[in-house]
């Protein structure tokens, strides 16, 4: 299935560049590995190199590079947990800005690792809220 047809909703709500990155990588990975989870994981790994998940969509990162420990040393044989799109390698100040944007409570007292976890939870909540709102509107996405 071409990447454009299997584009995840969070990527669909993201800038065109994020969508193109995901689609191009997914299509290439599908040719190499076949359709399925591995092609999706590869596409997300590529997306995370230049974008980070903020709420229910992806935004460009301030710098390119791996977003967490898994991305730094990844590879097919290593299956460590990821930070779910949060740029865990970003400076704490950046994570504080993202947490503020997502209205994460108690952020000023959190360690960097706690911020990453709190942002990940806030992102998941925002994605769930958006998906439920779209479902309630009969699958119609606002502004698109």
CNS distance restraints for C-alpha pairs under 8 A (distance, minus, plus):
assign (resid   1 and name CA) (resid   5 and name CA) 6.67 0.50 0.50
assign (resid   1 and name CA) (resid   6 and name CA) 6.91 0.50 0.50
assign (resid   1 and name CA) (resid  35 and name CA) 6.88 0.50 0.50
assign (resid   2 and name CA) (resid   6 and name CA) 6.75 0.50 0.50
assign (resid   2 and name CA) (resid  23 and name CA) 7.64 0.50 0.50
assign (resid   2 and name CA) (resid  26 and name CA) 7.82 0.50 0.50
assign (resid   2 and name CA) (resid  27 and name CA) 6.01 0.50 0.50
assign (resid   3 and name CA) (resid   7 and name CA) 5.84 0.50 0.50
assign (resid   3 and name CA) (resid  22 and name CA) 7.36 0.50 0.50
assign (resid   3 and name CA) (resid  23 and name CA) 4.49 0.50 0.50
assign (resid   3 and name CA) (resid  24 and name CA) 7.21 0.50 0.50
assign (resid   3 and name CA) (resid  26 and name CA) 5.52 0.50 0.50
assign (resid   3 and name CA) (resid  27 and name CA) 5.55 0.50 0.50
assign (resid   4 and name CA) (resid  23 and name CA) 5.75 0.50 0.50
assign (resid   7 and name CA) (resid  11 and name CA) 6.49 0.50 0.50
assign (resid   7 and name CA) (resid  12 and name CA) 6.38 0.50 0.50
assign (resid   7 and name CA) (resid  19 and name CA) 7.71 0.50 0.50
assign (resid   7 and name CA) (resid  22 and name CA) 7.73 0.50 0.50
assign (resid   7 and name CA) (resid  23 and name CA) 7.18 0.50 0.50
assign (resid   8 and name CA) (resid  12 and name CA) 6.26 0.50 0.50
assign (resid   9 and name CA) (resid  13 and name CA) 6.36 0.50 0.50
assign (resid  10 and name CA) (resid  14 and name CA) 6.65 0.50 0.50
assign (resid  10 and name CA) (resid  56 and name CA) 5.63 0.50 0.50
assign (resid  10 and name CA) (resid  57 and name CA) 4.68 0.50 0.50
assign (resid  10 and name CA) (resid  58 and name CA) 6.87 0.50 0.50
assign (resid  10 and name CA) (resid 127 and name CA) 7.15 0.50 0.50
assign (resid  11 and name CA) (resid  15 and name CA) 7.92 0.50 0.50
assign (resid  11 and name CA) (resid  18 and name CA) 6.77 0.50 0.50
assign (resid  11 and name CA) (resid  19 and name CA) 5.87 0.50 0.50
assign (resid  11 and name CA) (resid  22 and name CA) 7.78 0.50 0.50
assign (resid  11 and name CA) (resid  57 and name CA) 6.13 0.50 0.50
assign (resid  11 and name CA) (resid  58 and name CA) 6.42 0.50 0.50
assign (resid  12 and name CA) (resid  19 and name CA) 6.59 0.50 0.50
assign (resid  12 and name CA) (resid  57 and name CA) 7.86 0.50 0.50
assign (resid  13 and name CA) (resid  56 and name CA) 7.50 0.50 0.50
assign (resid  13 and name CA) (resid  57 and name CA) 5.48 0.50 0.50
assign (resid  13 and name CA) (resid  58 and name CA) 7.62 0.50 0.50
assign (resid  14 and name CA) (resid  18 and name CA) 6.22 0.50 0.50
assign (resid  14 and name CA) (resid  19 and name CA) 6.77 0.50 0.50
assign (resid  14 and name CA) (resid  57 and name CA) 5.20 0.50 0.50
assign (resid  14 and name CA) (resid  58 and name CA) 5.19 0.50 0.50
assign (resid  14 and name CA) (resid  59 and name CA) 6.79 0.50 0.50
assign (resid  15 and name CA) (resid  19 and name CA) 6.56 0.50 0.50
assign (resid  15 and name CA) (resid  58 and name CA) 7.43 0.50 0.50
assign (resid  15 and name CA) (resid  59 and name CA) 7.23 0.50 0.50
assign (resid  16 and name CA) (resid  20 and name CA) 6.11 0.50 0.50
assign (resid  17 and name CA) (resid  21 and name CA) 6.09 0.50 0.50
assign (resid  18 and name CA) (resid  22 and name CA) 6.22 0.50 0.50
assign (resid  18 and name CA) (resid  47 and name CA) 6.55 0.50 0.50
assign (resid  18 and name CA) (resid  51 and name CA) 7.10 0.50 0.50
assign (resid  18 and name CA) (resid  58 and name CA) 7.19 0.50 0.50
assign (resid  18 and name CA) (resid  59 and name CA) 7.93 0.50 0.50
assign (resid  18 and name CA) (resid  60 and name CA) 7.95 0.50 0.50
assign (resid  19 and name CA) (resid  23 and name CA) 6.09 0.50 0.50
assign (resid  20 and name CA) (resid  24 and name CA) 5.92 0.50 0.50
assign (resid  21 and name CA) (resid  25 and name CA) 6.13 0.50 0.50
assign (resid  21 and name CA) (resid  43 and name CA) 7.67 0.50 0.50
assign (resid  21 and name CA) (resid  46 and name CA) 7.17 0.50 0.50
assign (resid  21 and name CA) (resid  47 and name CA) 6.16 0.50 0.50
assign (resid  22 and name CA) (resid  26 and name CA) 5.89 0.50 0.50
assign (resid  22 and name CA) (resid  43 and name CA) 5.06 0.50 0.50
assign (resid  22 and name CA) (resid  44 and name CA) 6.65 0.50 0.50
assign (resid  22 and name CA) (resid  46 and name CA) 7.04 0.50 0.50
assign (resid  22 and name CA) (resid  47 and name CA) 5.87 0.50 0.50
assign (resid  23 and name CA) (resid  27 and name CA) 6.00 0.50 0.50
assign (resid  23 and name CA) (resid  43 and name CA) 7.32 0.50 0.50
assign (resid  24 and name CA) (resid  28 and name CA) 6.25 0.50 0.50
assign (resid  24 and name CA) (resid  43 and name CA) 8.00 0.50 0.50
assign (resid  25 and name CA) (resid  29 and name CA) 5.98 0.50 0.50
assign (resid  25 and name CA) (resid  42 and name CA) 7.00 0.50 0.50
assign (resid  25 and name CA) (resid  43 and name CA) 4.99 0.50 0.50
assign (resid  25 and name CA) (resid  46 and name CA) 6.86 0.50 0.50
assign (resid  26 and name CA) (resid  30 and name CA) 5.99 0.50 0.50
assign (resid  26 and name CA) (resid  39 and name CA) 5.47 0.50 0.50
assign (resid  26 and name CA) (resid  40 and name CA) 6.19 0.50 0.50
assign (resid  26 and name CA) (resid  42 and name CA) 6.81 0.50 0.50
assign (resid  26 and name CA) (resid  43 and name CA) 4.83 0.50 0.50
assign (resid  27 and name CA) (resid  31 and name CA) 6.44 0.50 0.50
assign (resid  27 and name CA) (resid  39 and name CA) 7.80 0.50 0.50
assign (resid  28 and name CA) (resid  32 and name CA) 6.45 0.50 0.50
assign (resid  29 and name CA) (resid  33 and name CA) 5.70 0.50 0.50
assign (resid  29 and name CA) (resid  34 and name CA) 7.04 0.50 0.50
assign (resid  29 and name CA) (resid  38 and name CA) 7.72 0.50 0.50
assign (resid  29 and name CA) (resid  39 and name CA) 4.89 0.50 0.50
assign (resid  29 and name CA) (resid  42 and name CA) 6.68 0.50 0.50
assign (resid  29 and name CA) (resid  43 and name CA) 7.47 0.50 0.50
assign (resid  30 and name CA) (resid  34 and name CA) 4.31 0.50 0.50
assign (resid  30 and name CA) (resid  35 and name CA) 4.96 0.50 0.50
assign (resid  30 and name CA) (resid  36 and name CA) 7.62 0.50 0.50
assign (resid  30 and name CA) (resid  39 and name CA) 5.41 0.50 0.50
assign (resid  31 and name CA) (resid  35 and name CA) 7.93 0.50 0.50
assign (resid  33 and name CA) (resid  38 and name CA) 6.91 0.50 0.50
assign (resid  33 and name CA) (resid  39 and name CA) 6.56 0.50 0.50
assign (resid  34 and name CA) (resid  39 and name CA) 6.99 0.50 0.50
assign (resid  35 and name CA) (resid  39 and name CA) 6.13 0.50 0.50
assign (resid  36 and name CA) (resid  40 and name CA) 6.53 0.50 0.50
assign (resid  37 and name CA) (resid  41 and name CA) 6.07 0.50 0.50
assign (resid  38 and name CA) (resid  42 and name CA) 6.09 0.50 0.50
assign (resid  39 and name CA) (resid  43 and name CA) 6.21 0.50 0.50
assign (resid  40 and name CA) (resid  44 and name CA) 6.22 0.50 0.50
assign (resid  41 and name CA) (resid  45 and name CA) 6.09 0.50 0.50
assign (resid  42 and name CA) (resid  46 and name CA) 6.30 0.50 0.50
assign (resid  43 and name CA) (resid  47 and name CA) 6.20 0.50 0.50
assign (resid  44 and name CA) (resid  48 and name CA) 6.05 0.50 0.50
assign (resid  45 and name CA) (resid  49 and name CA) 6.59 0.50 0.50
assign (resid  45 and name CA) (resid  71 and name CA) 7.00 0.50 0.50
assign (resid  46 and name CA) (resid  50 and name CA) 7.52 0.50 0.50
assign (resid  47 and name CA) (resid  51 and name CA) 5.76 0.50 0.50
assign (resid  47 and name CA) (resid  52 and name CA) 7.98 0.50 0.50
assign (resid  48 and name CA) (resid  52 and name CA) 5.83 0.50 0.50
assign (resid  48 and name CA) (resid  66 and name CA) 7.01 0.50 0.50
assign (resid  48 and name CA) (resid  67 and name CA) 6.21 0.50 0.50
assign (resid  48 and name CA) (resid  85 and name CA) 6.17 0.50 0.50
assign (resid  48 and name CA) (resid  87 and name CA) 7.88 0.50 0.50
assign (resid  49 and name CA) (resid  64 and name CA) 5.68 0.50 0.50
assign (resid  49 and name CA) (resid  65 and name CA) 4.91 0.50 0.50
assign (resid  49 and name CA) (resid  66 and name CA) 5.26 0.50 0.50
assign (resid  49 and name CA) (resid  67 and name CA) 6.44 0.50 0.50
assign (resid  50 and name CA) (resid  60 and name CA) 5.96 0.50 0.50
assign (resid  50 and name CA) (resid  61 and name CA) 5.60 0.50 0.50
assign (resid  50 and name CA) (resid  63 and name CA) 7.11 0.50 0.50
assign (resid  50 and name CA) (resid  64 and name CA) 4.92 0.50 0.50
assign (resid  50 and name CA) (resid  65 and name CA) 6.67 0.50 0.50
assign (resid  51 and name CA) (resid  58 and name CA) 5.93 0.50 0.50
assign (resid  51 and name CA) (resid  59 and name CA) 5.30 0.50 0.50
assign (resid  51 and name CA) (resid  60 and name CA) 4.31 0.50 0.50
assign (resid  51 and name CA) (resid  61 and name CA) 4.91 0.50 0.50
assign (resid  51 and name CA) (resid  64 and name CA) 7.99 0.50 0.50
assign (resid  51 and name CA) (resid  85 and name CA) 7.96 0.50 0.50
assign (resid  52 and name CA) (resid  58 and name CA) 5.35 0.50 0.50
assign (resid  52 and name CA) (resid  59 and name CA) 5.48 0.50 0.50
assign (resid  52 and name CA) (resid  60 and name CA) 6.34 0.50 0.50
assign (resid  52 and name CA) (resid  61 and name CA) 5.91 0.50 0.50
assign (resid  52 and name CA) (resid  67 and name CA) 7.85 0.50 0.50
assign (resid  52 and name CA) (resid  85 and name CA) 5.27 0.50 0.50
assign (resid  52 and name CA) (resid  86 and name CA) 5.61 0.50 0.50
assign (resid  52 and name CA) (resid  87 and name CA) 5.80 0.50 0.50
assign (resid  53 and name CA) (resid  57 and name CA) 5.71 0.50 0.50
assign (resid  53 and name CA) (resid  58 and name CA) 4.31 0.50 0.50
assign (resid  53 and name CA) (resid  59 and name CA) 6.28 0.50 0.50
assign (resid  53 and name CA) (resid  84 and name CA) 7.74 0.50 0.50
assign (resid  53 and name CA) (resid  85 and name CA) 4.83 0.50 0.50
assign (resid  53 and name CA) (resid  86 and name CA) 5.69 0.50 0.50
assign (resid  53 and name CA) (resid  87 and name CA) 7.93 0.50 0.50
assign (resid  53 and name CA) (resid 123 and name CA) 7.06 0.50 0.50
assign (resid  54 and name CA) (resid  58 and name CA) 5.81 0.50 0.50
assign (resid  54 and name CA) (resid  59 and name CA) 6.54 0.50 0.50
assign (resid  54 and name CA) (resid  86 and name CA) 7.54 0.50 0.50
assign (resid  54 and name CA) (resid  98 and name CA) 7.09 0.50 0.50
assign (resid  54 and name CA) (resid 102 and name CA) 7.67 0.50 0.50
assign (resid  54 and name CA) (resid 119 and name CA) 7.98 0.50 0.50
assign (resid  54 and name CA) (resid 123 and name CA) 6.07 0.50 0.50
assign (resid  55 and name CA) (resid 102 and name CA) 6.70 0.50 0.50
assign (resid  55 and name CA) (resid 122 and name CA) 6.56 0.50 0.50
assign (resid  55 and name CA) (resid 123 and name CA) 4.13 0.50 0.50
assign (resid  55 and name CA) (resid 124 and name CA) 7.25 0.50 0.50
assign (resid  55 and name CA) (resid 125 and name CA) 7.79 0.50 0.50
assign (resid  55 and name CA) (resid 126 and name CA) 5.13 0.50 0.50
assign (resid  55 and name CA) (resid 127 and name CA) 6.47 0.50 0.50
assign (resid  56 and name CA) (resid 123 and name CA) 6.02 0.50 0.50
assign (resid  56 and name CA) (resid 124 and name CA) 7.45 0.50 0.50
assign (resid  56 and name CA) (resid 126 and name CA) 5.20 0.50 0.50
assign (resid  56 and name CA) (resid 127 and name CA) 4.29 0.50 0.50
assign (resid  56 and name CA) (resid 130 and name CA) 6.93 0.50 0.50
assign (resid  57 and name CA) (resid 127 and name CA) 7.76 0.50 0.50
assign (resid  61 and name CA) (resid  87 and name CA) 7.98 0.50 0.50
assign (resid  66 and name CA) (resid  71 and name CA) 5.12 0.50 0.50
assign (resid  66 and name CA) (resid  72 and name CA) 5.41 0.50 0.50
assign (resid  66 and name CA) (resid  87 and name CA) 7.97 0.50 0.50
assign (resid  66 and name CA) (resid  89 and name CA) 7.38 0.50 0.50
assign (resid  67 and name CA) (resid  71 and name CA) 6.17 0.50 0.50
assign (resid  67 and name CA) (resid  72 and name CA) 7.52 0.50 0.50
assign (resid  67 and name CA) (resid  83 and name CA) 7.72 0.50 0.50
assign (resid  67 and name CA) (resid  85 and name CA) 7.33 0.50 0.50
assign (resid  67 and name CA) (resid  86 and name CA) 6.90 0.50 0.50
assign (resid  67 and name CA) (resid  87 and name CA) 4.46 0.50 0.50
assign (resid  67 and name CA) (resid  88 and name CA) 5.60 0.50 0.50
assign (resid  67 and name CA) (resid  89 and name CA) 5.46 0.50 0.50
assign (resid  67 and name CA) (resid  90 and name CA) 7.59 0.50 0.50
assign (resid  68 and name CA) (resid  72 and name CA) 6.37 0.50 0.50
assign (resid  68 and name CA) (resid  82 and name CA) 6.50 0.50 0.50
assign (resid  68 and name CA) (resid  83 and name CA) 6.26 0.50 0.50
assign (resid  68 and name CA) (resid  86 and name CA) 7.95 0.50 0.50
assign (resid  68 and name CA) (resid  87 and name CA) 6.46 0.50 0.50
assign (resid  68 and name CA) (resid  88 and name CA) 5.14 0.50 0.50
assign (resid  68 and name CA) (resid  89 and name CA) 5.71 0.50 0.50
assign (resid  69 and name CA) (resid  73 and name CA) 6.48 0.50 0.50
assign (resid  69 and name CA) (resid  74 and name CA) 7.73 0.50 0.50
assign (resid  69 and name CA) (resid  82 and name CA) 7.34 0.50 0.50
assign (resid  70 and name CA) (resid  74 and name CA) 4.88 0.50 0.50
assign (resid  70 and name CA) (resid  78 and name CA) 7.84 0.50 0.50
assign (resid  70 and name CA) (resid  79 and name CA) 7.51 0.50 0.50
assign (resid  70 and name CA) (resid  80 and name CA) 5.76 0.50 0.50
assign (resid  70 and name CA) (resid  81 and name CA) 6.76 0.50 0.50
assign (resid  70 and name CA) (resid  82 and name CA) 5.80 0.50 0.50
assign (resid  71 and name CA) (resid  82 and name CA) 7.70 0.50 0.50
assign (resid  74 and name CA) (resid  78 and name CA) 5.86 0.50 0.50
assign (resid  74 and name CA) (resid  79 and name CA) 7.50 0.50 0.50
assign (resid  75 and name CA) (resid  79 and name CA) 7.97 0.50 0.50
assign (resid  83 and name CA) (resid  87 and name CA) 7.30 0.50 0.50
assign (resid  83 and name CA) (resid  88 and name CA) 6.56 0.50 0.50
assign (resid  83 and name CA) (resid 116 and name CA) 7.12 0.50 0.50
assign (resid  83 and name CA) (resid 117 and name CA) 7.63 0.50 0.50
assign (resid  83 and name CA) (resid 120 and name CA) 6.98 0.50 0.50
assign (resid  84 and name CA) (resid 120 and name CA) 6.34 0.50 0.50
assign (resid  85 and name CA) (resid 120 and name CA) 7.62 0.50 0.50
assign (resid  86 and name CA) (resid 116 and name CA) 6.47 0.50 0.50
assign (resid  86 and name CA) (resid 119 and name CA) 7.01 0.50 0.50
assign (resid  86 and name CA) (resid 120 and name CA) 6.29 0.50 0.50
assign (resid  87 and name CA) (resid  95 and name CA) 7.92 0.50 0.50
assign (resid  87 and name CA) (resid 116 and name CA) 7.83 0.50 0.50
assign (resid  88 and name CA) (resid  95 and name CA) 7.99 0.50 0.50
assign (resid  88 and name CA) (resid 113 and name CA) 7.80 0.50 0.50
assign (resid  88 and name CA) (resid 116 and name CA) 6.03 0.50 0.50
assign (resid  90 and name CA) (resid  94 and name CA) 6.27 0.50 0.50
assign (resid  90 and name CA) (resid  95 and name CA) 6.77 0.50 0.50
assign (resid  91 and name CA) (resid  95 and name CA) 6.60 0.50 0.50
assign (resid  92 and name CA) (resid  96 and name CA) 6.12 0.50 0.50
assign (resid  92 and name CA) (resid 112 and name CA) 5.71 0.50 0.50
assign (resid  93 and name CA) (resid  97 and name CA) 6.43 0.50 0.50
assign (resid  94 and name CA) (resid  98 and name CA) 6.37 0.50 0.50
assign (resid  95 and name CA) (resid  99 and name CA) 6.04 0.50 0.50
assign (resid  95 and name CA) (resid 112 and name CA) 7.59 0.50 0.50
assign (resid  95 and name CA) (resid 115 and name CA) 6.61 0.50 0.50
assign (resid  95 and name CA) (resid 116 and name CA) 7.21 0.50 0.50
assign (resid  96 and name CA) (resid 100 and name CA) 6.07 0.50 0.50
assign (resid  96 and name CA) (resid 107 and name CA) 6.83 0.50 0.50
assign (resid  96 and name CA) (resid 108 and name CA) 7.60 0.50 0.50
assign (resid  96 and name CA) (resid 115 and name CA) 7.32 0.50 0.50
assign (resid  97 and name CA) (resid 101 and name CA) 6.22 0.50 0.50
assign (resid  98 and name CA) (resid 102 and name CA) 6.26 0.50 0.50
assign (resid  98 and name CA) (resid 119 and name CA) 7.44 0.50 0.50
assign (resid  99 and name CA) (resid 103 and name CA) 5.97 0.50 0.50
assign (resid  99 and name CA) (resid 104 and name CA) 5.12 0.50 0.50
assign (resid  99 and name CA) (resid 107 and name CA) 6.73 0.50 0.50
assign (resid  99 and name CA) (resid 115 and name CA) 7.18 0.50 0.50
assign (resid  99 and name CA) (resid 118 and name CA) 7.71 0.50 0.50
assign (resid  99 and name CA) (resid 119 and name CA) 5.92 0.50 0.50
assign (resid 100 and name CA) (resid 104 and name CA) 6.03 0.50 0.50
assign (resid 100 and name CA) (resid 107 and name CA) 7.65 0.50 0.50
assign (resid 102 and name CA) (resid 119 and name CA) 7.47 0.50 0.50
assign (resid 102 and name CA) (resid 122 and name CA) 6.63 0.50 0.50
assign (resid 102 and name CA) (resid 123 and name CA) 7.92 0.50 0.50
assign (resid 104 and name CA) (resid 118 and name CA) 6.90 0.50 0.50
assign (resid 104 and name CA) (resid 119 and name CA) 7.19 0.50 0.50
assign (resid 104 and name CA) (resid 122 and name CA) 7.12 0.50 0.50
assign (resid 106 and name CA) (resid 110 and name CA) 6.81 0.50 0.50
assign (resid 107 and name CA) (resid 115 and name CA) 6.66 0.50 0.50
assign (resid 110 and name CA) (resid 114 and name CA) 5.50 0.50 0.50
assign (resid 110 and name CA) (resid 115 and name CA) 5.89 0.50 0.50
assign (resid 111 and name CA) (resid 115 and name CA) 6.17 0.50 0.50
assign (resid 112 and name CA) (resid 116 and name CA) 6.35 0.50 0.50
assign (resid 113 and name CA) (resid 117 and name CA) 6.42 0.50 0.50
assign (resid 114 and name CA) (resid 118 and name CA) 6.07 0.50 0.50
assign (resid 115 and name CA) (resid 119 and name CA) 5.96 0.50 0.50
assign (resid 116 and name CA) (resid 120 and name CA) 6.11 0.50 0.50
assign (resid 117 and name CA) (resid 121 and name CA) 6.27 0.50 0.50
assign (resid 118 and name CA) (resid 122 and name CA) 6.16 0.50 0.50
assign (resid 119 and name CA) (resid 123 and name CA) 6.00 0.50 0.50
assign (resid 120 and name CA) (resid 124 and name CA) 6.25 0.50 0.50
assign (resid 121 and name CA) (resid 125 and name CA) 6.22 0.50 0.50
assign (resid 122 and name CA) (resid 126 and name CA) 6.14 0.50 0.50
assign (resid 123 and name CA) (resid 127 and name CA) 6.12 0.50 0.50
assign (resid 124 and name CA) (resid 128 and name CA) 6.13 0.50 0.50
assign (resid 125 and name CA) (resid 129 and name CA) 6.12 0.50 0.50
assign (resid 126 and name CA) (resid 130 and name CA) 6.17 0.50 0.50
assign (resid 127 and name CA) (resid 131 and name CA) 6.13 0.50 0.50
assign (resid 128 and name CA) (resid 132 and name CA) 6.11 0.50 0.50
assign (resid 129 and name CA) (resid 133 and name CA) 6.13 0.50 0.50
assign (resid 130 and name CA) (resid 134 and name CA) 6.14 0.50 0.50
assign (resid 131 and name CA) (resid 135 and name CA) 6.11 0.50 0.50
assign (resid 132 and name CA) (resid 136 and name CA) 6.09 0.50 0.50
assign (resid 133 and name CA) (resid 137 and name CA) 6.33 0.50 0.50
assign (resid 134 and name CA) (resid 138 and name CA) 6.50 0.50 0.50
assign (resid 134 and name CA) (resid 139 and name CA) 5.02 0.50 0.50
assign (resid 134 and name CA) (resid 140 and name CA) 5.78 0.50 0.50
assign (resid 134 and name CA) (resid 141 and name CA) 5.77 0.50 0.50
assign (resid 135 and name CA) (resid 139 and name CA) 4.90 0.50 0.50
assign (resid 135 and name CA) (resid 140 and name CA) 7.57 0.50 0.50
assign (resid 137 and name CA) (resid 141 and name CA) 7.83 0.50 0.50
